[in-house]
Amino acid sequence: MLIVIDVQNDFIDGSLGSAEAQAIIPNVKNKIEQYISNGNQIIFTRDTHFSDYSKTQEGKKLPIQHCIKDTHGWQIGIKATPGSYKIINKLSVGYYDWKSFLSQYINTPFKNERDFTIELIGLDTDICVISNAIIIKAAYPETNIVVDASCCAGSTPEKHKAALDVMKSCQIDVIGE
């Protein structure tokens, strides 16, 4: 399974965009195409905020309005081959309900947690990618969690590297460095 974290216009070239985020987009598209050709499940997350963003905890700590629901910046910022993707609108840096959501794929009569791999890619490595990777690892400690660094960008290159190091410490496999 591939989980594409917050590859939205505001994180690519919008209010929180960066040259590093723009540079990984071809890698992200190639990774998605690879998963499609292998018949694997792909999940997209969308950071989702509302008009009261500046009054929220996040808005006070990160006072840059972004990913306001139904705006251009909130939209997924890549064109992918049409498929049956699932999209999760998450209201925080990490999606709190991964355990419930992923239970339809893991620990079923046909798939055991130890035989399942979840790969994460996306934006920002040091905020949303790491948060979701650790939540999933905590919910499914025997599942192989992989983050492809070549398909991620952080809020800065230094924070990107630091987040990758922390994920390695949490027994998350980091590839593509």
C-alpha positions as CSV (number, residue, x, y, z in Angstrom):
1,M,0.0,0.0,0.0
2,L,1.2,3.5,-0.8
3,I,0.1,6.5,1.3
4,V,0.6,9.9,-0.3
5,I,0.7,12.5,2.4
6,D,-0.5,16.0,1.7
7,V,0.8,16.4,-1.9
8,Q,-1.4,19.5,-2.2
9,N,-1.0,22.7,-4.1
10,D,-0.3,24.8,-1.0
11,F,2.6,22.5,0.0
12,I,4.0,22.3,-3.6
13,D,4.0,25.9,-4.9
14,G,1.5,27.7,-2.7
15,S,1.7,29.4,0.7
16,L,4.0,26.7,2.2
17,G,5.6,25.5,-1.1
18,S,9.3,25.2,-1.7
19,A,11.8,24.4,-4.5
20,E,12.4,21.0,-2.7
21,A,8.7,20.1,-2.8
22,Q,8.5,21.0,-6.5
23,A,11.6,18.9,-7.2
24,I,10.2,15.7,-5.8
25,I,6.9,15.8,-7.8
26,P,8.3,13.7,-10.8
27,N,9.4,11.0,-8.3
28,V,6.0,11.1,-6.6
29,K,4.3,10.6,-10.0
30,N,6.6,7.7,-10.9
31,K,6.0,6.0,-7.5
32,I,2.3,6.3,-8.0
33,E,2.5,4.9,-11.5
34,Q,4.6,2.0,-10.1
35,Y,1.9,1.2,-7.5
36,I,-0.8,1.4,-10.1
37,S,1.0,-1.0,-12.5
38,N,1.4,-3.5,-9.6
39,G,-2.3,-3.3,-8.7
40,N,-1.6,-1.9,-5.2
41,Q,-3.8,0.3,-3.1
42,I,-3.1,4.0,-3.0
43,I,-4.4,6.4,-0.3
44,F,-4.0,10.2,-0.5
45,T,-4.3,12.4,2.6
46,R,-5.3,16.0,2.4
47,D,-4.4,18.5,5.1
48,T,-7.8,20.1,5.7
49,H,-8.4,23.4,7.4
50,F,-11.3,25.8,7.6
51,S,-11.9,29.6,7.6
52,D,-11.2,29.7,11.4
53,Y,-7.7,28.4,10.9
54,S,-6.0,31.4,12.6
55,K,-7.9,30.6,15.8
56,T,-6.8,27.0,16.0
57,Q,-3.7,25.7,17.8
58,E,-2.0,25.0,14.5
59,G,-2.9,28.5,13.2
60,K,-1.4,30.1,16.2
61,K,1.8,28.2,16.0
62,L,2.0,28.2,12.1
63,P,0.3,31.5,11.2
64,I,0.4,30.8,7.4
65,Q,-3.1,30.0,6.1
66,H,-3.0,26.9,4.0
67,C,-5.1,24.0,2.7
68,I,-8.5,25.7,3.4
69,K,-11.1,23.2,2.3
70,D,-12.4,23.6,-1.2
71,T,-9.7,26.1,-2.2
72,H,-7.1,25.6,-5.0
73,G,-4.4,25.2,-2.3
74,W,-6.3,22.3,-0.7
75,Q,-6.5,20.3,-3.9
76,I,-4.1,17.4,-4.6
77,G,-1.4,19.0,-6.7
78,I,-0.5,16.3,-9.1
79,K,-2.3,14.6,-12.0
80,A,-2.2,10.9,-11.6
81,T,-3.5,8.1,-13.8
82,P,-7.2,7.6,-13.0
83,G,-7.7,5.0,-10.4
84,S,-9.7,4.0,-7.4
85,Y,-7.8,6.1,-4.8
86,K,-9.1,6.7,-1.4
87,I,-8.7,10.2,0.0
88,I,-8.6,11.0,3.7
89,N,-9.2,14.6,4.8
90,K,-7.2,14.9,8.0
91,L,-7.8,17.7,10.3
92,S,-4.4,17.6,12.0
93,V,-0.8,16.8,11.1
94,G,-1.5,13.2,11.8
95,Y,-4.6,11.2,11.0
96,Y,-5.8,9.8,14.3
97,D,-7.9,7.0,13.0
98,W,-5.3,5.0,11.0
99,K,-5.9,1.9,13.2
100,S,-9.5,1.7,12.2
101,F,-9.0,2.8,8.6
102,L,-6.2,0.3,7.9
103,S,-8.0,-2.6,9.6
104,Q,-9.8,-3.3,6.3
105,Y,-6.4,-4.1,4.8
106,I,-4.4,-5.5,7.7
107,N,-5.1,-8.6,9.8
108,T,-7.8,-9.9,7.5
109,P,-8.1,-13.6,6.8
110,F,-5.9,-13.0,3.7
111,K,-3.3,-10.6,5.1
112,N,-1.3,-10.8,8.3
113,E,0.2,-7.6,9.8
114,R,3.7,-9.1,9.5
115,D,3.2,-9.7,5.8
116,F,2.0,-6.2,5.0
117,T,4.1,-3.2,3.9
118,I,3.0,0.4,3.9
119,E,5.1,3.0,2.1
120,L,4.6,6.7,2.8
121,I,5.7,9.6,0.6
122,G,4.8,13.3,0.6
123,L,5.0,16.6,2.3
124,D,6.3,17.8,4.7
125,T,8.7,15.1,6.0
126,D,9.2,16.8,9.3
127,I,5.6,17.5,10.1
128,C,2.9,15.3,8.4
129,V,4.9,12.5,7.0
130,I,6.7,11.7,10.3
131,S,3.5,12.1,12.3
132,N,1.5,9.7,10.1
133,A,4.4,7.2,9.9
134,I,4.7,7.1,13.7
135,I,1.0,6.8,14.3
136,I,0.8,3.9,11.8
137,K,3.9,2.2,13.4
138,A,2.4,2.5,16.8
139,A,-0.9,1.1,15.6
140,Y,0.7,-1.8,13.7
141,P,4.1,-2.4,15.2
142,E,4.7,-5.6,13.1
143,T,3.9,-4.0,9.8
144,N,6.8,-2.9,7.7
145,I,6.6,0.9,7.4
146,V,8.8,2.4,4.6
147,V,9.4,6.1,3.8
148,D,10.9,6.9,0.4
149,A,13.1,10.0,1.1
150,S,13.3,10.7,-2.7
151,C,9.5,11.3,-2.7
152,C,9.5,13.6,0.3
153,A,10.5,17.1,1.1
154,G,10.6,18.9,4.5
155,S,9.9,22.4,5.5
156,T,13.7,22.9,5.2
157,P,16.3,20.5,3.9
158,E,17.8,20.2,7.5
159,K,14.4,19.3,9.0
160,H,13.8,16.8,6.2
161,K,17.1,15.0,7.2
162,A,16.4,15.2,10.9
163,A,12.9,13.7,10.4
164,L,14.4,10.8,8.4
165,D,16.8,10.1,11.2
166,V,14.1,10.1,13.8
167,M,12.0,7.7,11.7
168,K,14.9,5.4,11.4
169,S,15.2,5.4,15.2
170,C,11.5,4.4,15.4
171,Q,12.1,1.3,13.3
172,I,10.7,2.9,10.1
173,D,12.7,1.9,7.0
174,V,13.9,4.9,5.0
175,I,14.9,4.3,1.4
176,G,15.9,6.7,-1.5
177,E,18.3,8.9,0.4
